[in-house]
Structure formats: structure tokens, C-alpha cells
């Protein structure tokens, strides 16, 4: 069900945002996070990241989702080692504005 929401052209940005937040929350469970990494959901998230670069809130939630997935040893290793999935190198190359946003949010939280 959730994968269908992430398909190109099927959902408006607000629904994509809610779907990514849902995936992030469910990914707090390591077994659930393995399900997300093992199917095409990360590929769809990669496309969303690439295609909706102007939506800072969506980009920020994707960064938080990846952070959640990286907390688990198996999913973190899978993300970093699997070609075509979001990796730390990809994020480092493409997220200068997102890192600024994270610093801003972190500043206001602390």
C-alpha cells in the first residue's frame, strides 16, 4: 500500500510527506526497517529526493528517515552498500541546503 503512494505522479507532495513520515516512524522497529530497505521503497524515495528538491520539508523528512534507517546495523549497512539506493555519499553531495536546515532546526530545538 505505502509503495503505491510513492509511485511517480500518484500522490501530491502532502501525501508523499505523510507517507515518508509514516515510514520513518515504523522504521523505529528494526524488523520493519528491513522490509523498507529490501523492496523498492528506497528507490522511490531516491526519486522523490531527486525530483522534489524545492520542497524543504519533504527533503528534511527524507533525511530523518535515512537517519532512522541508519540506526539499525543491518539496514544502515544495506543502504551504504547497495548501488542505486540512497547513500551517505549521495546525501553529502546533494544536501547542502538540507544540512543548513538541520542546523537551523537543531538550534531551535536545543
Secondary structure as UniProt FT lines:
FT   HELIX           2..5
FT   TURN            8..10
FT   HELIX           13..26
FT   TURN            27..28
FT   HELIX           30..38
FT   HELIX           41..51
FT   TURN            53..54
FT   HELIX           56..70
FT   HELIX           73..81
FT   TURN            83..84
FT   HELIX           88..94
FT   HELIX           96..109
//
